[in-house]
Amino acid sequence: MNKIILTVVLSCSCMFIFGQQHDKISGVVFADTNKNEVPDKDEVMLSNVLVSNGKDIVRTNSKGKYTISKIEGNTVFVIKPENYISKKNKQNSVVFYVPFDEIKAVKKYNFPLISHAEKKDLKVVLLGDTQVDVMDDIHHVGKLVTEELMDQEIDFIVPLGDLSFDNLNIFKPLSETLGLIGAPVFYTIGNHDLNFKETAFQDRDKSFESVFGPSYYAFEYGTQLFLVLNNIYPVNEKGYVGRVDEMQKEFITNLIAAKKDNYNSIHLLMHIPLEEMEDKEWIIKSLEPFKKVSVSAGHTHTQYHKYFARETGQPIHELVAGAVCGSWWEGPHDLDQIPFALMYDGTPKGYWTVGITPDDYTYHYKVSGAPDGKQIDITVPKVNEWDTTLNILNDTFIYANVFAADEFTKVYISFDKGKWTEMTKYEGISPNVLKQYRLQSEGRYDSMKISKFPKPETISTHLWRIETPVDAAPGAHSVRIKALSEGTNLEVFGNAVWWTK
């Protein structure tokens, strides 16, 4: 009887061990000096590198070896260490993970890393929602982003989700277009990038992952730590809320435990802004070990800065980075057939460059197709004699829409090179958005094949105004406007001409 019990126990143990082995993956992380993706005898095995399955995190041992469990629906990926990088594909996406079509069958997988000199001062480009749906939109992104950035020195690029407009077949053309810039691209998932035809929760991001890799991950670059989140939580057949799932929370917790003693700052990259997340407080609490925290998000098709106070450390600084597509590629087209597509807060479409140093970071907004100095839209009363359509919108104010302003920004105006006078923050709709809608309502664009603007309702968070001087002499007057903010190192200027009768 005892022999029978022992035999059964041993059989069960063997089955359990076999099951464990089958559900695990192992390999080495190594410095691939000859770039043949094979760990040769003379190549260095890299110790203390983090490897994750999207939940657990393990470190490579002194011989570069790792072993980690597989999780259904997840792949296994290396958390890029500083001064190394995984191979890039033809689209310059970083392939730091086991391909999803291999993960179920593979038992051994080696991660080759290539030596990658990284400066302490970084230049990172953030792309708010590209929202491409048809090839026309791909051409727009090529003109507005790729052509402007392909000759610049950039450390890496982060598209902040809503890469597509529910057209998951367009991921590849978009990645090919952005890949021409030449810098590594780290992708973020958005709500329009989910596949709602999939019924299983873990499969909703399958189309995204088949092209771009894991929908959440982390990497080190230079002297900085970056955490990319998937904060799109699908509910029912078409809905979603802003939150991270429980497995992702475990990954975040494990990452912070592994790296909190190495970094005093962390940079979060995600789609839905922090203030719209149901688990915002959990995120903020988790980041307590870091003195400085920056968050970059998209989603709203407006742009603004927000600050979150904490019990310890500096306030979390969030940038909501607008959209490359402006307002979903809406409105009349220019000579290149690109829609003007003002964002709903009046910001022209464009992208952000973030300068990150060991001690600080700076922000610069670039209007696509405009000079770097285009940082303010100024609206003055303008009475036309021939095309009088917009005369009805004139009032007694001069407006300044400062694209990169935060809540601490001060805006000043000078008439005819006179003294500077502070303008008043105005909670209202952008004058340029009102103009576009007025022209559309008058039938100005009826002969064009365009996506039309909805009725303007969005209140701009970066709009100032001041009443025009009642004692101004008839004729032309110069208007100069400057905007200053210490918090974001903002110092921008704009000029306009104002006529009085």
C-alpha positions as CSV (number, residue, x, y, z in Angstrom):
1,M,0.0,0.0,0.0
2,N,2.8,2.4,0.9
3,K,4.6,1.6,-2.4
4,I,1.4,2.4,-4.3
5,I,1.1,5.8,-2.4
6,L,4.8,6.5,-3.0
7,T,4.4,5.7,-6.7
8,V,1.4,8.0,-7.1
9,V,3.2,10.8,-5.2
10,L,6.3,10.5,-7.4
11,S,4.2,10.4,-10.5
12,C,2.3,13.5,-9.4
13,S,5.6,15.2,-8.5
14,C,7.1,14.4,-11.9
15,M,3.9,15.8,-13.6
16,F,4.1,18.9,-11.5
17,I,7.8,19.4,-12.2
18,F,7.2,18.8,-15.9
19,G,4.4,21.3,-15.9
20,Q,6.6,23.8,-14.1
21,Q,9.4,23.3,-16.7
22,H,6.9,23.6,-19.6
23,D,5.5,26.9,-18.1
24,K,8.9,28.5,-17.7
25,I,11.4,30.1,-20.0
26,S,15.1,30.6,-19.5
27,G,18.1,32.0,-21.3
28,V,20.9,34.5,-21.0
29,V,21.2,38.3,-21.5
30,F,24.5,39.1,-23.2
31,A,26.4,41.9,-24.9
32,D,26.2,41.0,-28.6
33,T,29.4,42.7,-29.8
34,N,29.3,41.1,-33.2
35,K,25.5,41.5,-33.6
36,N,24.9,38.0,-34.7
37,E,22.3,37.4,-31.9
38,V,24.2,34.4,-30.6
39,P,26.0,34.3,-27.2
40,D,29.6,33.5,-28.4
41,K,32.3,32.4,-26.0
42,D,34.2,35.7,-26.0
43,E,31.0,37.8,-25.4
44,V,30.1,39.1,-21.9
45,M,27.1,37.7,-20.1
46,L,25.3,40.6,-18.4
47,S,24.4,40.2,-14.8
48,N,21.8,42.1,-12.7
49,V,19.6,42.8,-15.8
50,L,15.8,42.7,-15.1
51,V,13.6,40.3,-17.1
52,S,9.8,40.3,-16.7
53,N,6.7,38.4,-17.7
54,G,4.4,41.4,-17.2
55,K,4.0,40.5,-13.5
56,D,7.1,39.1,-12.0
57,I,10.6,40.5,-12.4
58,V,13.8,38.5,-12.0
59,R,17.5,39.5,-12.2
60,T,20.1,37.7,-14.3
61,N,22.7,36.0,-12.3
62,S,26.5,36.4,-12.5
63,K,26.5,34.4,-15.7
64,G,23.7,36.4,-17.3
65,K,21.1,33.6,-16.8
66,Y,17.5,34.1,-16.0
67,T,14.5,31.8,-15.5
68,I,10.9,33.1,-15.3
69,S,7.4,31.7,-15.5
70,K,5.2,32.2,-18.5
71,I,1.8,33.8,-18.1
72,E,-1.1,33.2,-20.5
73,G,-1.6,36.2,-22.8
74,N,1.8,37.8,-21.9
75,T,5.2,37.6,-23.4
76,V,8.6,37.9,-21.7
77,F,10.7,40.9,-22.1
78,V,14.0,42.5,-20.9
79,I,13.9,45.8,-19.1
80,K,16.5,47.7,-21.1
81,P,19.5,48.7,-19.0
82,E,21.3,52.0,-19.5
83,N,24.0,52.1,-22.3
84,Y,22.5,49.0,-24.0
85,I,19.6,48.5,-26.3
86,S,17.9,45.5,-28.0
87,K,17.9,45.2,-31.8
88,K,15.6,47.4,-33.7
89,N,13.4,46.3,-36.6
90,K,13.2,48.0,-40.0
91,Q,10.7,50.5,-38.5
92,N,13.2,51.4,-35.6
93,S,10.9,49.8,-33.0
94,V,12.9,48.3,-30.2
95,V,12.4,44.5,-30.1
96,F,13.1,43.9,-26.4
97,Y,10.7,41.0,-26.1
98,V,10.0,37.4,-27.1
99,P,7.8,37.6,-30.2
100,F,4.2,36.8,-29.3
101,D,3.9,34.1,-31.9
102,E,6.9,32.2,-30.3
103,I,6.3,32.6,-26.6
104,K,4.0,29.5,-26.2
105,A,6.4,27.1,-27.8
106,V,9.8,28.4,-26.8
107,K,11.5,27.2,-23.7
108,K,14.8,29.0,-24.1
109,Y,15.3,32.5,-25.3
110,N,18.4,34.7,-25.2
111,F,18.3,38.5,-25.2
112,P,21.1,40.0,-27.2
113,L,21.9,43.6,-26.2
114,I,24.0,46.0,-28.2
115,S,26.3,48.6,-26.7
116,H,24.5,51.9,-26.9
117,A,26.3,55.1,-25.7
118,E,23.8,57.3,-23.9
119,K,24.2,60.9,-22.8
120,K,23.1,62.2,-19.4
121,D,21.1,65.0,-21.2
122,L,18.4,63.5,-23.2
123,K,16.2,64.8,-26.1
124,V,12.9,62.9,-26.2
125,V,10.0,63.6,-28.7
126,L,6.4,63.0,-27.5
127,L,3.7,62.4,-30.1
128,G,0.1,62.9,-28.9
129,D,-2.6,61.0,-30.8
130,T,-1.7,60.4,-34.4
131,Q,-5.1,58.8,-34.9
132,V,-4.5,57.5,-38.4
133,D,-7.3,55.7,-40.2
134,V,-6.6,55.9,-44.0
135,M,-3.4,56.3,-46.0
136,D,-4.2,60.0,-46.3
137,D,-3.5,60.3,-42.6
138,I,-0.2,58.3,-42.9
139,H,0.9,60.9,-45.5
140,H,-0.1,63.7,-43.1
141,V,2.1,62.2,-40.3
142,G,5.0,61.8,-42.8
143,K,4.7,65.5,-43.7
144,L,4.0,66.9,-40.2
145,V,6.4,64.7,-38.1
146,T,8.8,62.6,-40.1
147,E,10.0,65.2,-42.5
148,E,10.6,67.7,-39.7
149,L,12.5,65.3,-37.4
150,M,14.5,63.0,-39.7
151,D,17.6,65.3,-39.6
152,Q,17.5,66.0,-35.9
153,E,19.5,64.2,-33.2
154,I,16.9,62.6,-31.0
155,D,17.5,60.0,-28.3
156,F,14.1,58.3,-28.7
157,I,10.4,58.9,-29.7
158,V,7.3,58.0,-27.7
159,P,3.9,58.0,-29.5
160,L,1.4,58.3,-26.6
161,G,-1.4,56.0,-27.8
162,D,-4.4,56.3,-30.1
163,L,-2.0,55.5,-32.9
164,S,-4.9,54.4,-35.0
165,F,-8.6,55.4,-35.3
166,D,-9.9,51.8,-34.7
167,N,-8.1,50.7,-37.9
168,L,-5.7,48.1,-36.5
169,N,-4.4,47.2,-40.0
170,I,-2.7,50.6,-40.2
171,F,-0.2,50.0,-37.4
172,K,2.5,48.8,-39.9
173,P,2.3,51.8,-42.3
174,L,2.4,54.2,-39.3
175,S,5.5,52.4,-37.8
176,E,7.2,52.5,-41.2
177,T,6.6,56.2,-41.5
178,L,7.8,57.1,-38.0
179,G,10.7,54.7,-38.4
180,L,12.2,56.8,-41.1
181,I,13.1,59.4,-38.5
182,G,15.9,57.1,-37.4
183,A,15.6,57.3,-33.6
184,P,14.4,54.4,-31.5
185,V,10.6,54.4,-31.1
186,F,8.9,53.1,-27.9
187,Y,5.1,52.8,-28.4
188,T,2.2,53.4,-26.0
189,I,-1.3,51.9,-26.4
190,G,-4.5,53.9,-26.5
191,N,-8.2,53.2,-26.4
192,H,-8.6,53.3,-30.2
193,D,-5.8,50.7,-30.5
194,L,-7.7,48.0,-28.7
195,N,-9.3,45.1,-30.6
196,F,-12.9,44.9,-29.2
197,K,-13.6,41.9,-31.5
198,E,-11.6,39.8,-29.1
199,T,-13.7,38.6,-26.2
200,A,-10.9,37.7,-23.7
201,F,-9.6,40.5,-21.7
202,Q,-6.0,39.6,-22.2
203,D,-6.5,39.5,-26.0
204,R,-7.8,43.1,-26.4
205,D,-4.3,44.4,-27.0
206,K,-3.2,41.5,-29.2
207,S,-3.2,43.4,-32.5
208,F,-1.1,46.2,-30.9
209,E,1.3,43.7,-29.4
210,S,1.8,41.8,-32.6
211,V,3.4,44.9,-34.2
212,F,4.8,46.9,-31.2
213,G,5.3,44.4,-28.4
214,P,4.1,44.5,-24.8
215,S,1.4,47.1,-24.1
216,Y,3.2,48.0,-20.8
217,Y,6.9,47.8,-19.9
218,A,9.8,49.7,-18.6
219,F,13.3,50.8,-19.7
220,E,16.3,52.6,-18.6
221,Y,17.9,55.3,-20.8
222,G,21.0,57.3,-19.8
223,T,20.5,58.0,-16.1
224,Q,16.7,57.9,-16.2
225,L,14.0,55.3,-15.6
226,F,10.9,55.2,-17.8
227,L,7.6,53.3,-17.2
228,V,5.1,52.8,-20.1
229,L,1.6,52.0,-18.9
230,N,-1.4,50.4,-20.5
231,N,-4.1,52.4,-18.6
232,I,-7.0,51.4,-21.0
233,Y,-9.2,49.0,-19.1
234,P,-11.8,47.5,-21.4
235,V,-15.3,47.1,-20.2
236,N,-18.2,45.4,-22.0
237,E,-18.2,45.3,-25.8
238,K,-17.0,48.8,-26.7
239,G,-16.3,50.7,-23.4
240,Y,-13.2,51.4,-21.4
241,V,-12.1,53.2,-18.2
242,G,-8.8,54.7,-17.2
243,R,-7.1,52.3,-14.9
244,V,-4.4,49.6,-14.8
245,D,-5.3,45.9,-14.2
246,E,-4.2,44.0,-11.2
247,M,-1.4,42.1,-12.9
248,Q,0.1,45.4,-14.2
249,K,-0.1,46.7,-10.7
250,E,2.1,43.8,-9.5
251,F,4.6,44.6,-12.3
252,I,4.7,48.3,-11.2
253,T,5.2,47.3,-7.6
254,N,8.0,44.9,-8.5
255,L,9.7,47.4,-10.7
256,I,9.7,50.1,-8.1
257,A,11.0,47.7,-5.5
258,A,13.8,46.8,-7.8
259,K,14.8,50.3,-8.9
260,K,13.8,52.7,-6.1
261,D,17.3,52.7,-4.7
262,N,18.9,53.4,-8.1
263,Y,16.8,56.4,-9.1
264,N,15.4,59.5,-7.5
265,S,13.1,60.2,-10.4
266,I,10.8,58.3,-12.8
267,H,9.0,59.2,-16.0
268,L,5.5,57.7,-16.7
269,L,4.3,57.5,-20.3
270,M,0.7,56.6,-20.9
271,H,-2.4,57.5,-22.9
272,I,-5.2,58.5,-20.5
273,P,-4.2,61.4,-18.3
274,L,-3.6,60.7,-14.6
275,E,-6.5,62.8,-13.4
276,E,-8.9,60.7,-15.4
277,M,-7.8,57.3,-14.0
278,E,-10.0,55.5,-11.5
279,D,-6.9,54.3,-9.6
280,K,-5.1,57.7,-9.7
281,E,-4.5,57.6,-5.9
282,W,-2.9,54.1,-6.1
283,I,-0.5,55.3,-8.8
284,I,0.4,58.4,-6.8
285,K,1.0,56.4,-3.7
286,S,3.1,53.8,-5.5
287,L,5.5,56.6,-6.7
288,E,6.3,57.8,-3.2
289,P,9.9,56.5,-3.3
290,F,10.8,58.9,-6.1
291,K,11.5,62.5,-5.4
292,K,10.6,63.7,-8.9
293,V,7.9,62.2,-11.1
294,S,6.9,63.3,-14.6
295,V,3.8,62.0,-16.4
296,S,3.2,62.4,-20.2
297,A,-0.2,61.5,-21.7
298,G,-2.4,62.1,-24.7
299,H,-6.1,61.3,-25.2
300,T,-7.9,64.7,-24.8
301,H,-6.9,66.4,-28.1
302,T,-6.1,69.4,-25.9
303,Q,-2.9,70.2,-24.1
304,Y,-2.1,71.4,-20.6
305,H,0.1,70.9,-17.6
306,K,-1.2,69.6,-14.3
307,Y,0.4,69.3,-10.9
308,F,-0.4,66.7,-8.2
309,A,0.7,67.4,-4.6
310,R,2.2,64.6,-2.6
311,E,3.0,63.9,1.0
312,T,6.7,63.5,0.1
313,G,8.7,64.7,-2.8
314,Q,8.0,67.3,-5.4
315,P,4.5,67.6,-6.9
316,I,4.0,65.2,-9.8
317,H,4.2,67.1,-13.1
318,E,1.9,65.9,-15.9
319,L,2.0,67.1,-19.5
320,V,-1.1,66.3,-21.6
321,A,0.6,66.5,-25.0
322,G,-2.2,67.3,-27.3
323,A,-2.4,65.5,-30.7
324,V,-0.4,65.2,-33.9
325,C,-3.8,64.9,-35.7
326,G,-5.1,68.0,-33.9
327,S,-8.9,67.4,-33.7
328,W,-9.1,64.1,-35.5
329,W,-7.9,65.5,-38.9
330,E,-11.0,67.8,-39.1
331,G,-11.6,70.9,-41.0
332,P,-10.4,72.5,-44.3
333,H,-7.2,71.4,-46.1
334,D,-4.1,73.2,-47.0
335,L,-2.1,72.9,-50.3
336,D,-0.7,69.5,-49.2
337,Q,-4.3,68.3,-48.5
338,I,-3.6,68.3,-44.8
339,P,-6.5,69.3,-42.6
340,F,-5.9,72.4,-40.4
341,A,-7.4,70.4,-37.5
342,L,-7.0,72.8,-34.7
343,M,-7.3,71.1,-31.3
344,Y,-10.4,72.0,-29.5
345,D,-8.6,74.4,-27.2
346,G,-7.2,76.3,-30.3
347,T,-3.7,74.7,-30.3
348,P,-2.4,74.0,-33.8
349,K,-1.4,70.4,-34.3
350,G,2.2,69.5,-33.5
351,Y,4.4,67.6,-31.0
352,W,6.6,68.1,-27.9
353,T,10.3,67.8,-27.3
354,V,11.3,67.1,-23.7
355,G,14.8,67.9,-22.6
356,I,15.7,65.6,-19.6
357,T,18.8,66.2,-17.5
358,P,19.9,64.5,-14.2
359,D,18.5,67.5,-12.3
360,D,15.6,68.9,-14.3
361,Y,13.5,68.8,-17.5
362,T,12.3,71.3,-20.1
363,Y,9.4,71.3,-22.5
364,H,9.1,72.7,-26.0
365,Y,6.1,72.6,-28.2
366,K,6.6,72.6,-31.9
367,V,3.7,73.5,-34.3
368,S,4.0,71.3,-37.3
369,G,4.9,73.2,-40.4
370,A,5.6,76.4,-38.5
371,P,8.9,78.0,-37.2
372,D,10.0,77.1,-33.7
373,G,9.1,80.6,-32.6
374,K,5.4,80.0,-33.3
375,Q,4.3,79.7,-29.6
376,I,1.3,82.1,-29.3
377,D,-1.8,82.7,-31.4
378,I,-2.8,86.4,-31.1
379,T,-6.3,87.6,-32.0
380,V,-7.0,91.3,-32.4
381,P,-10.2,93.0,-33.5
382,K,-10.1,93.0,-37.3
383,V,-12.7,94.8,-39.5
384,N,-12.6,93.6,-43.1
385,E,-14.2,95.5,-46.0
386,W,-14.3,92.8,-48.6
387,D,-14.7,89.4,-46.9
388,T,-16.8,90.5,-43.9
389,T,-17.8,87.0,-42.8
390,L,-15.8,87.1,-39.6
391,N,-16.5,90.7,-38.6
392,I,-19.4,89.5,-36.5
393,L,-16.9,87.8,-34.1
394,N,-15.0,91.1,-33.3
395,D,-15.2,92.3,-29.7
396,T,-13.2,94.8,-27.7
397,F,-10.5,92.3,-26.5
398,I,-7.1,91.1,-27.7
399,Y,-6.6,87.4,-27.0
400,A,-3.4,85.4,-26.6
401,N,-3.5,81.6,-26.8
402,V,-0.2,80.4,-25.3
403,F,0.2,76.7,-26.4
404,A,2.7,75.5,-23.8
405,A,1.4,77.5,-20.8
406,D,0.8,76.1,-17.4
407,E,-1.3,77.4,-14.5
408,F,1.6,79.5,-13.2
409,T,2.2,81.3,-16.5
410,K,2.1,85.1,-16.6
411,V,1.3,86.8,-19.9
412,Y,2.1,90.5,-20.7
413,I,1.2,92.8,-23.6
414,S,3.0,95.9,-24.9
415,F,1.5,98.4,-27.4
416,D,3.8,100.3,-29.7
417,K,6.9,99.2,-27.6
418,G,5.5,100.8,-24.5
419,K,5.3,99.4,-21.0
420,W,4.4,95.8,-20.3
421,T,0.9,95.2,-18.9
422,E,-0.3,91.9,-17.5
423,M,-3.2,90.2,-19.3
424,T,-6.0,88.4,-17.6
425,K,-6.5,84.6,-17.7
426,Y,-9.7,83.9,-19.6
427,E,-11.9,80.8,-19.3
428,G,-13.4,80.7,-22.8
429,I,-13.3,79.2,-26.3
430,S,-10.4,79.8,-28.5
431,P,-11.1,82.7,-31.1
432,N,-9.5,80.6,-33.8
433,V,-11.8,77.7,-33.2
434,L,-14.8,80.0,-33.3
435,K,-13.5,81.4,-36.6
436,Q,-13.2,78.0,-38.2
437,Y,-16.6,77.0,-37.1
438,R,-18.1,80.2,-38.3
439,L,-16.6,79.7,-41.8
440,Q,-17.9,76.1,-41.9
441,S,-21.4,77.2,-40.8
442,E,-21.4,79.8,-43.6
443,G,-20.8,77.0,-46.1
444,R,-17.2,78.1,-46.9
445,Y,-16.0,74.4,-47.1
446,D,-19.0,72.8,-48.6
447,S,-17.2,71.9,-51.9
448,M,-14.3,70.2,-50.0
449,K,-14.3,66.6,-48.9
450,I,-13.6,67.2,-45.2
451,S,-14.4,65.9,-41.7
452,K,-16.4,68.8,-40.2
453,F,-15.9,70.5,-36.8
454,P,-18.5,70.0,-34.1
455,K,-20.0,73.0,-32.4
456,P,-17.2,74.6,-30.2
457,E,-17.6,73.9,-26.5
458,T,-14.1,73.3,-25.1
459,I,-12.8,75.9,-22.7
460,S,-9.1,76.5,-23.3
461,T,-6.8,76.3,-20.3
462,H,-4.2,78.6,-21.8
463,L,-6.0,81.6,-23.1
464,W,-5.5,85.3,-21.9
465,R,-7.1,88.5,-22.9
466,I,-7.1,92.3,-22.3
467,E,-9.5,95.1,-23.4
468,T,-8.2,97.3,-26.2
469,P,-7.1,100.8,-25.1
470,V,-9.9,103.3,-25.5
471,D,-7.5,106.2,-26.1
472,A,-5.5,104.6,-28.9
473,A,-4.9,106.9,-31.9
474,P,-6.4,105.9,-35.3
475,G,-4.1,103.8,-37.4
476,A,-1.8,100.8,-37.1
477,H,-0.3,99.7,-33.7
478,S,2.2,97.1,-32.9
479,V,1.3,94.5,-30.4
480,R,3.9,92.4,-28.6
481,I,3.0,89.6,-26.2
482,K,5.3,87.6,-23.9
483,A,4.5,84.6,-21.7
484,L,6.7,83.5,-18.8
485,S,6.7,80.5,-16.4
486,E,9.5,79.5,-14.1
487,G,8.0,76.0,-13.5
488,T,8.4,75.0,-17.2
489,N,11.2,77.5,-18.1
490,L,8.8,79.0,-20.5
491,E,9.7,82.3,-22.2
492,V,7.9,82.9,-25.5
493,F,7.0,85.9,-27.6
494,G,4.5,86.8,-30.3
495,N,3.7,89.9,-32.5
496,A,0.6,91.3,-34.1
497,V,-0.7,94.4,-35.9
498,W,-3.8,96.1,-34.6
499,W,-5.7,98.7,-36.6
500,T,-8.1,101.3,-35.1
501,K,-10.3,103.9,-36.7
